[in-house]
Amino acid sequence: VADRDCGATFIANSTLTGFGYDYTGVEGNTQIYRCSWIISASSDTRFVDMRTNSLNVPGSSDERCAEGYVEYRDVGLSSQYGQVLRYCNAGGITVPPEFFSLSETMSITLRNARNQNSSFSAQFQDADCSRSYTALNGRIFSAGWPNHYAPYLNCNIRIQVPEGNKIQLYFNEFDVEPAEDCNMDNCDHLDV
């Protein structure tokens, strides 16, 4: 069966783990198919980091990817707060940026027509709340957003851009503990 590996459930660990999917289209069959993969971190205070190595999903002629796509989504968060990101090869996209989950579980959905070839490969691992960002733009969320993160987390966010570029930060929401509740062992703060 061509799509016997169409979906799976994984538990991430600290080792980078790879997986992929490859489907050869059947001429004349325009039926839509969907495959889903679920990746969970090893505990509810950990997260999933995922890197896409290759992507071949024709999609459509526009960047909405209406005909076919790979979708990355935070599981357990409403679409108002969780990330829902769709990618296809329309608009010159070759490989999506890294995906850093906001909850301990993420899903990947591939949707395409059976008459089109599609494939992708990715790697994932279990991660703490520290992150390194290298994309020229994007959004950064605190661990567990929109909820408060677990106590005693030490999250370090690093933003690195090529020489000659500037970093601009805009905060839509920013909430830390009041100063009177802060002691040296338990204090929310931001160093820029």
Buried (B, 14 or more C-beta within 10 A) or exposed (E): EEBEBBBEEBEBEEEEBEBEBBBEBEEEEEEEBEBBBBBBBEEEBBBBBBBBEEBBBBBBEEBEBBBBBBBBBBBEBEEEEBBEEBBBBBEEBEBBBBBBBBBBBBBBBBBBBBEBEBBBBBBBBBBBBEBEBEEEEEEEBBBBBEEEBEEEBEEEBEBEEEEEEEEEEEEEEEEEEEEEEEEEEEEBEEEE
